[in-house]
Amino acid sequence: QVQLVESGGGLVQAGGSLRLSCAASGRTFSTFSSYAMGWFRQAPGKEREFVAAISWSGGKTYYGDSVKGRFTISRDNAKNTVYLQMNSLKPEDTSVYYCASNNRAYLLRIPTIMGEYDYWGQGTQVTVSS
């Protein structure tokens, strides 16, 4: 069983920055590094949307159009942790942010659809004030 725990959310003014972390447990170092990881977000009354994803090796990343150029996803396989650096935050970025883990080792492509992820964290709230 895999557990994902997000942290780093909070309240920030527009134009500010936050860094989210997602710590994975239940997998050893050697297996965490085999799986793609992603971030999604969900605002009240809206569907959960794709934010960013990173390949198992960390060599490939992919971003949703609304965050491209402002957010950066990265991973530290030695720490079983994936990060989301969020810069130039806007009020419309206000959401609960969820970390997710894919369960197919060594995928050649980056999964961007919710159904391609097998494990989810509980989420962390990010609120951007104007």
WOLIN-V497459 format. One record per helix or strand. SS is the DSSP state (a for helix, b for strand). FROM is the first residue (numbers start at 0). TO is the last residue. If there is no record, write none. Layout:
ss={SS SS}
from={FROM FROM}
to={TO TO}
This chain:
ss={b b b a b b b b a b a b a b b}
from={2 9 17 28 36 48 60 70 76 80 90 94 113 118 123}
to={6 12 24 31 41 53 62 75 78 85 92 100 115 119 128}
